[in-house]
Amino acid sequence: MSEFTPSKSVNPWTEGDYRVYGYAIRTPDGDYWPAYEIERIHEISDAPKKAVSLHEVQIQTFATQGLAKMLAVSHGVQRVRTNDRLSC
């Protein structure tokens, strides 16, 4: 993953014990990749804890930040629901 600065997150989505933050990362051609972070917010001492660091999804680009952020949240929620490599 290259160095990048995400735009401000959309409203976070709470899914069970986790919260998913959706971001949009500008691509070299001016579109946006979705990116997300996941934090565990319940039933853990010193919450929140990072369950997944900022993860860029370079599958499809989107013309707007809003669309990229919505897809990012969708990817993050799916990862929580399948418990896919969450660190806590």
N, C-alpha and C positions, 0 to 999 in steps of 0.2 A: 504494500500500500504506500502510495506516495504521500508527501507532505501536502496537507490541504487544510483549509479553514472552512468549517461548515457554517452555513447561515443559521440564524436563530431557529431553535426547534419549534415545531408546532406544539399545540397543547399536548402534554404527555398523555398516554393511554395507560390506564391501570388495568392489569390483567392478573388476577389472583394476587400472589405475593410480590409481583414485579411491576415496574413502571417502564414503559417503552417511550423513548424520545426519538422523533423523526427529524432528519436533517436533509438538506439538499447541498450537494457538492458540485461546484461549477467544473465542467469538463473543459478540455483544451479547445473544443469547437464552440463553446458558449452555451451548451445545454446543461442539464443537471443529472447527476447520479443520485439515487437515494442512499441514505446512510442512517444508521440507528445506533443507539446505546440502550442498554438494559440495566436497570438497577433493581436489586432486591430491597423492598421497603418494609416487609412484614416478617415477624418471627425470626429476627436476627439481631444480635447485639450490635450497637453502633451503626444502625441502619441510617442512610442507605449504603449499600455496598455494590460495587460494580459487578454485575453478573456477566456482561459482555461489554468490552471497550468499544469505542466508536468503530463501526464496521461498515465499510463502503460496499454497496451492491452494484457491481459494474456489469450488469446483464443488459440493461436497456437504458437509454438516455431519455430525458423528458424535457420539453420546451419550457416548462414553468417550474418554479421552486415548489409551488403548492402541490402539483401532481407528484413530484419526486418525494416530497415529505410524506404524503399520504401512502405511497407505496412503501416507503421506508418503515412506517409504523406497521403496515400489514406484514412485512417480512419479519419484523421484530416480534410481533404478537404470535405469528406462526412458530417462531423459534421457541418462545416461552411455552406455547401449548404442546409442543413436541419434546420439551425439555432437552433441546439440542445443544449440548456442550456449554451449559450455563456454569459459571465458576462457583456459584453459591446458590 
